[in-house]
């Protein structure tokens, strides 16, 4: 998955070679911190993302769930 750049310095990417990760998720980079989010918007790991950035990530995920699911199943 190419890195997606959102407003407010957010970068979203997916690792297709992560072993042992049963729940589909993306990684979000913000100010050199790494956060993990399930496709439904639930934060799985990382510290507390600021509210404005958290809402932006949730909006992106809700609008792109089908695309993300397809990527997760593929060998990109």
KOLSE-377557 format. One line per 8 residues: number of its first residue (from 1); their letters; for each residue y, z, x of N, C-alpha, C, CB. Coordinates in nm, 2 decimals. Atoms other than C-alpha are relative to their C-alpha. Glycine has a CB too. Layout:
BEGIN
NUM) a) Y,Z,X,Y,Z,X,Y,Z,X,Y,Z,X  ...
END
This chain:
BEGIN
1) xxxxxxxx) -0.12,0.00,0.09,0.00,0.00,0.00,0.12,0.00,0.09,0.00,0.12,-0.10  -0.13,0.00,-0.08,0.34,-0.09,0.14,0.07,0.13,-0.04,0.08,-0.12,-0.03  -0.09,-0.11,0.03,0.58,0.20,0.16,0.10,-0.04,-0.10,0.06,0.06,0.13  -0.10,0.03,0.10,0.80,0.22,-0.14,0.12,0.09,0.03,-0.06,0.03,-0.15  -0.12,-0.08,-0.02,1.16,0.34,-0.08,0.07,0.02,-0.13,0.09,-0.07,0.11  -0.08,-0.03,0.12,1.33,0.51,-0.37,0.13,0.06,0.05,-0.08,0.11,-0.08  -0.13,-0.06,-0.03,1.68,0.65,-0.39,-0.02,0.14,0.06,0.08,0.01,-0.13  0.00,-0.14,-0.05,1.76,0.99,-0.23,-0.09,0.02,0.12,-0.04,0.09,-0.11
9) xxxxxxxx) 0.08,-0.02,-0.13,1.56,0.92,0.09,-0.14,0.02,-0.02,0.06,0.12,0.07  0.14,-0.02,0.03,1.22,0.93,-0.08,-0.08,-0.13,0.04,-0.02,0.02,-0.15  0.09,0.11,-0.04,0.93,0.72,0.06,-0.14,0.04,-0.06,-0.01,-0.02,0.15  0.13,-0.02,0.06,0.60,0.68,-0.13,-0.10,-0.09,0.06,0.01,-0.02,-0.16  0.10,0.08,-0.06,0.28,0.56,0.03,-0.14,0.06,-0.04,0.01,-0.01,0.15  0.14,-0.03,0.03,-0.10,0.57,-0.02,-0.09,-0.03,0.12,-0.05,-0.07,-0.13  0.09,0.02,-0.10,-0.37,0.61,0.23,-0.13,-0.05,-0.06,-0.03,0.13,0.09  0.13,0.05,0.07,-0.68,0.40,0.14,-0.12,0.04,0.08,0.01,-0.15,-0.01
17) xxxxxxxx) 0.11,-0.04,-0.07,-0.90,0.55,0.40,-0.03,0.15,0.00,0.01,-0.05,0.14  0.02,-0.14,0.01,-0.88,0.92,0.31,-0.13,0.04,-0.06,0.12,0.07,-0.08  0.14,-0.04,0.05,-1.23,1.06,0.28,0.01,0.14,-0.07,-0.10,0.00,0.12  0.01,-0.13,0.06,-1.31,1.35,0.05,0.12,0.03,-0.10,0.00,0.10,0.10  -0.11,-0.02,0.10,-1.01,1.29,-0.18,-0.04,-0.07,-0.13,0.14,-0.06,0.05  0.05,0.06,0.13,-1.16,1.24,-0.53,0.12,-0.03,-0.10,-0.09,0.10,-0.06  -0.11,0.02,0.10,-0.83,1.27,-0.72,0.10,-0.10,0.06,0.07,0.14,-0.03  -0.10,0.10,-0.04,-0.61,0.96,-0.69,0.14,0.06,0.02,0.00,-0.12,-0.10
25) xxxxxxxx) -0.13,-0.06,-0.03,-0.28,1.05,-0.53,0.08,-0.09,0.09,-0.01,0.14,0.05  -0.09,0.07,-0.10,0.02,0.92,-0.33,0.06,0.11,0.08,0.11,-0.08,-0.07  -0.08,-0.09,-0.08,0.21,1.08,-0.05,0.15,-0.03,-0.01,-0.05,-0.01,0.15  -0.14,0.02,0.01,0.58,1.13,-0.07,0.06,0.07,0.12,0.06,0.07,-0.14  -0.07,-0.05,-0.12,0.79,1.17,0.24,0.15,0.02,-0.04,-0.01,-0.09,0.12  -0.14,-0.03,0.02,1.13,1.34,0.21,0.05,0.10,0.10,0.02,0.07,-0.15  -0.06,-0.08,-0.11,1.33,1.48,0.50,-0.11,0.05,0.09,0.08,0.12,-0.06  0.11,-0.04,-0.10,1.02,1.48,0.73,-0.10,0.09,-0.06,0.06,0.05,0.12
33) xxxxxxxx) 0.10,-0.09,0.06,0.82,1.68,0.48,-0.09,-0.09,-0.08,0.06,0.11,-0.09  0.10,0.08,0.07,0.50,1.54,0.32,-0.05,0.07,-0.12,-0.12,-0.04,0.09  0.05,-0.05,0.12,0.41,1.60,-0.04,-0.10,-0.09,-0.06,0.13,0.02,-0.10  0.10,0.08,0.07,0.12,1.48,-0.25,0.01,0.02,-0.15,-0.15,0.04,0.05  -0.01,0.00,0.15,0.13,1.38,-0.61,-0.11,-0.08,-0.06,0.14,-0.06,-0.04  0.10,0.08,0.07,-0.14,1.28,-0.85,0.08,-0.11,-0.08,-0.08,0.09,-0.10  -0.06,0.11,0.07,-0.07,0.96,-1.05,0.07,0.05,-0.13,-0.10,-0.11,-0.02  -0.06,-0.05,0.13,0.01,1.17,-1.36,0.13,0.08,0.03,-0.10,0.09,-0.07
41) xxxxxxxx) -0.12,-0.07,-0.03,0.30,1.34,-1.17,-0.01,0.14,0.05,0.09,-0.01,-0.11  0.02,-0.14,-0.04,0.14,1.67,-1.09,0.01,0.01,0.16,-0.14,0.05,-0.05  0.00,-0.02,-0.14,0.23,1.79,-0.74,-0.12,0.07,0.05,0.13,0.08,0.04  0.12,-0.05,-0.05,-0.08,1.86,-0.54,0.01,0.08,0.12,-0.10,-0.11,0.02  -0.01,-0.06,-0.13,0.04,1.97,-0.20,0.14,-0.01,0.05,-0.10,-0.05,0.10  -0.13,0.00,-0.06,0.35,2.04,0.00,0.09,0.11,-0.06,0.07,-0.14,-0.03  -0.10,-0.11,0.05,0.65,2.27,-0.05,0.06,-0.04,-0.13,0.11,0.02,0.11  -0.07,0.03,0.12,0.89,2.26,-0.33,0.10,-0.12,0.02,0.07,0.12,-0.06
49) xxxxxxxx) -0.09,0.11,-0.01,1.05,1.92,-0.36,0.13,0.03,-0.09,-0.07,-0.13,-0.05  -0.12,-0.02,0.09,1.42,1.94,-0.49,-0.02,-0.07,-0.13,0.12,-0.04,0.08  0.01,0.05,0.14,1.45,1.89,-0.86,0.03,-0.14,-0.02,0.09,0.09,-0.09  -0.05,0.14,0.01,1.64,1.56,-0.84,-0.11,-0.09,0.05,0.13,-0.02,0.06  0.10,0.08,-0.06,1.38,1.41,-0.61,-0.13,0.01,-0.07,-0.01,0.04,0.15  0.13,-0.02,0.07,1.09,1.56,-0.80,0.00,-0.09,-0.13,-0.01,0.15,-0.04  -0.02,0.08,0.12,1.22,1.39,-1.12,-0.01,-0.15,0.03,0.13,0.03,-0.07  0.00,0.14,-0.03,1.26,1.06,-0.95,-0.15,-0.04,0.04,0.09,-0.03,0.12
57) xxxxxxxx) 0.14,0.03,-0.03,0.90,1.07,-0.81,-0.08,0.00,-0.13,-0.06,0.11,0.09  0.07,0.00,0.13,0.77,1.16,-1.16,0.03,-0.13,-0.08,0.03,0.12,-0.08  -0.04,0.12,0.07,0.96,0.87,-1.31,-0.07,-0.12,0.06,0.15,-0.02,0.00  0.07,0.12,-0.06,0.82,0.62,-1.06,-0.15,0.01,-0.03,0.02,0.01,0.16  0.15,-0.01,0.03,0.46,0.75,-1.11,-0.03,-0.03,-0.14,-0.05,0.14,0.03  0.02,0.03,0.14,0.49,0.73,-1.49,0.01,-0.15,-0.03,0.09,0.08,-0.09  -0.03,0.14,0.02,0.62,0.38,-1.47,-0.10,-0.10,0.08,0.14,-0.04,0.04  0.08,0.09,-0.09,0.36,0.25,-1.21,-0.15,0.05,0.00,0.05,0.00,0.13
65) xxxxxxxx) 0.14,-0.05,-0.01,0.03,0.43,-1.30,-0.11,-0.11,0.01,-0.02,0.09,-0.12  0.11,0.11,0.00,-0.17,0.11,-1.37,0.00,-0.07,0.14,0.03,-0.10,-0.11  -0.01,0.06,-0.13,-0.05,-0.05,-1.04,-0.07,0.10,0.10,0.15,-0.02,0.04  0.06,-0.10,-0.09,-0.14,0.27,-0.85,-0.15,0.02,-0.01,0.07,0.14,-0.01  0.14,-0.01,0.03,-0.48,0.30,-1.01,-0.07,-0.12,0.06,-0.03,0.01,-0.15  0.05,0.12,-0.06,-0.55,-0.06,-0.91,-0.01,0.00,0.15,0.07,-0.13,-0.05  0.00,-0.01,-0.15,-0.45,0.00,-0.55,-0.10,0.10,0.04,0.14,0.04,0.04  0.09,-0.11,-0.04,-0.66,0.32,-0.54,-0.14,-0.06,0.01,0.01,0.12,-0.09
73) xxxx) 0.14,0.05,0.01,-0.97,0.12,-0.64,-0.02,-0.12,0.10,-0.02,-0.05,-0.14  0.02,0.12,-0.09,-0.90,-0.17,-0.40,-0.01,0.04,0.15,0.12,-0.09,-0.02  0.01,-0.03,-0.14,-0.94,-0.20,-0.03,0.12,-0.07,0.07,-0.13,-0.06,0.06  -0.12,0.06,-0.04,-0.58,-0.28,0.05,0.02,0.01,0.15,0.12,0.06,-0.07
END
